[in-house]
Amino acid sequence: MHDENEKQAYLLTNKDIYVSRNGGDTFDQFDFPARPNQFGFPLIDFHPDKDECFTRLYSSQNAERSWAEVDYWVDKAVYASRRKLDMPDNGVFAMTWKKPMPKNFYAVDAFLAVPVVSIGVRCEMRLATILFYMHHGMAQAVFPPNIRVDKNGFTVLQSTTGALMVDVAKPNVPGREHGRLFKSNSNGTFFSLQLDNTNRNEQQLVDWEKIGGIEGVVLANQVINTETLARMAQSSFAL
């Protein structure tokens, strides 16, 4: 079901999609432009305000009748407009891989579909946010120069203050995950460190909570024994 429109529903197969706009009374069938991803990544992310938009690796501007490729090797994507940032309404944050995965993996074929994809996050040796405004060029996000942002998972956290809150995982041994919490300026181009060694898990969930009624204040669990975890990790590798 659509997150914002209860009358809009989707049925997905390995090669096509069935769309209902009348609560399931009738369905229209459309072919996928490529095979849906098999990695367990979410296939659809709904635009918070526009019922006709949903998220895949391809873009459609005519209600799924035709598709245009946006990017490949996409891992994760979310609509920027959910974060109330100073960005185009149809902007999207997405994480992609610069180089293809090994040949024994299928490409992530069906993940991102929006009328205009204007923002992306690329994961290379260092995680970097790429802001692409249609007809307005590109700008790369800036993280603190003394902090290395490695190619690890990231979680976009809920924010209503006009800034982007992103928790980026550090290189960790499974079961001992922690990360860094960054906050952006109003358009997501400059990030500052808010809290180091945040507590997170293998599913990219961050142990934090917004305080209702108090704008700009959150509670977060911090890992204080990171040196011990590092020694445990070295011992595990030695074995």
C-alpha angles and dihedrals in degrees: 000000000000114000094223104027118050092195093059117084137170133207116193130200132174092274111017147027130229116209127195121190096177105059096277099308091120135005132208118212123223129177119239112241087228140356114296116250118272097203098090094254113147110268097204135039114178124222108245094228109020118067095197095062127084134159130262138123091273130062127227126191098176107056097279096306091121136010137212123200113247104176142330136229090036116173105176139358136181133177113258092212090070087067096054092234127161092260140109113292091241096048119132133197110214135170117217136170118245094213126040119261119249116297093254088071126077117231117257095257109172116033116102126051124158133139091250123008105207106161133046141170115218122202113211127137084312126030111245132176115228116200112200117183114188108251091357103084128235138296128191121221118244123224123190107290094229094056123079112215105203130200097273137122122291135197125210106216128208114271134170098178098087093259133100117245112202127176111202119199121234121222100281142168110248110270094027101069124159135152149173127276116220131185123203135211119254096288101036098250103112122046128194127192113253102172133003125214097020116184114251138150140225091274090061091249114149123213099233139113136201116230109234115236095012111094118215097013125111137168117227134179113234126203108228100178099062092134090058090049090051091053090048090051092051090050090051092052091047090057 
